[in-house]
């Protein structure tokens, strides 16, 4: 079992902070800040992501260094990409006004 290391916590937190700061610089270059950047929950979630990446790096790379830094960068990057791949809307049923014939061939066609 891995041990918890303060150098890993520090390296991972710096890695998470670098990733978040790179997003902030990207927003600044777009010259239009999203509305959610002015809300408290965005900044709290950013702090939680930075802390979580530091804690993960402290367990996976307790000695810190480059591995701890990279674990810290990968944490928020992975979590932020999960929201990007989720489908916006899923259609699981047919339209309400769809009429189907009760035949076996129509059932196989969907």
C-alpha positions in Angstrom: 0.0 0.0 0.0 1.3 3.4 -0.9 2.0 6.0 1.8 1.0 9.6 1.8 3.8 12.0 1.0 3.8 15.8 1.4 6.1 16.3 -1.6 3.6 14.4 -3.7 0.8 16.6 -2.3 2.7 19.7 -3.2 3.7 18.6 -6.7 0.2 17.4 -7.5 -1.4 20.6 -6.3 1.0 22.6 -8.4 0.2 20.4 -11.4 -3.5 21.0 -10.8 -3.0 24.7 -10.4 -1.0 24.8 -13.7 -3.8 23.0 -15.5 -6.5 25.4 -14.2 -4.3 28.4 -14.9 -3.8 27.3 -18.5 -7.6 27.2 -18.8 -7.9 30.7 -17.4 -5.3 32.0 -19.8 -7.3 30.4 -22.7 -10.4 32.2 -21.5 -8.5 35.5 -21.4 -7.3 35.0 -25.0 -10.8 34.3 -26.2 -11.7 37.9 -25.0 -15.0 36.7 -23.7 -15.2 35.1 -20.3 -18.0 32.6 -19.7 -20.7 33.7 -17.2 -19.9 30.8 -14.8 -16.4 32.4 -14.1 -18.2 35.0 -12.1 -19.9 32.5 -9.8 -18.6 31.2 -6.5 -19.3 27.6 -7.2 -16.9 27.6 -10.2 -14.0 28.8 -8.0 -14.9 26.3 -5.2 -14.9 23.5 -7.7 -11.6 24.6 -9.1 -10.1 24.6 -5.6 -11.6 21.1 -5.0 -10.1 19.8 -8.2 -6.6 21.3 -7.3 -6.8 19.7 -3.8 -8.0 16.4 -5.2 -5.2 16.2 -7.7 -2.7 16.9 -4.9 -4.2 14.2 -2.7 -4.1 11.7 -5.6 -0.5 12.6 -6.4 0.4 12.2 -2.7 -0.8 8.6 -2.8 0.4 7.6 -6.3 3.7 9.5 -6.2 4.5 10.2 -2.6 8.1 11.4 -3.4 6.7 14.2 -5.7 8.8 15.2 -8.6 7.7 15.0 -12.2 5.4 12.1 -11.7 3.5 13.9 -8.9 3.2 17.0 -11.1 1.9 15.0 -14.0 -0.7 13.2 -11.9 -1.8 16.6 -10.7 -2.2 17.8 -14.2 -4.0 14.7 -15.3 -6.6 14.8 -12.6 -8.5 18.0 -13.5 -7.9 17.3 -17.2 -9.6 13.9 -17.0 -12.5 15.2 -14.9 -13.1 18.2 -17.2 -13.2 15.9 -20.3 -15.8 13.7 -18.8 -18.4 16.5 -19.1 -17.3 17.1 -22.7 -18.0 13.5 -23.9 -21.4 13.2 -22.2 -24.3 13.4 -24.7 -26.5 16.5 -24.4 -29.7 14.6 -24.8 -30.5 10.9 -25.2 -33.6 9.7 -27.1 -34.6 6.3 -25.7 -38.1 6.1 -27.1 -39.9 6.6 -30.3 -41.6 9.9 -31.0 -45.1 10.2 -29.4 -46.9 10.4 -32.8 -45.0 7.6 -34.5 -47.3 4.9 -35.8 -46.0 1.4 -36.1 -47.5 -1.7 -37.7 -47.6 -4.7 -35.4 -45.5 -7.0 -37.7 -42.3 -8.9 -37.0 -40.5 -7.2 -39.9 -41.4 -3.7 -38.5 -40.1 -4.8 -35.1 -36.7 -5.8 -36.6 -36.5 -2.5 -38.5 -36.9 -0.6 -35.2 
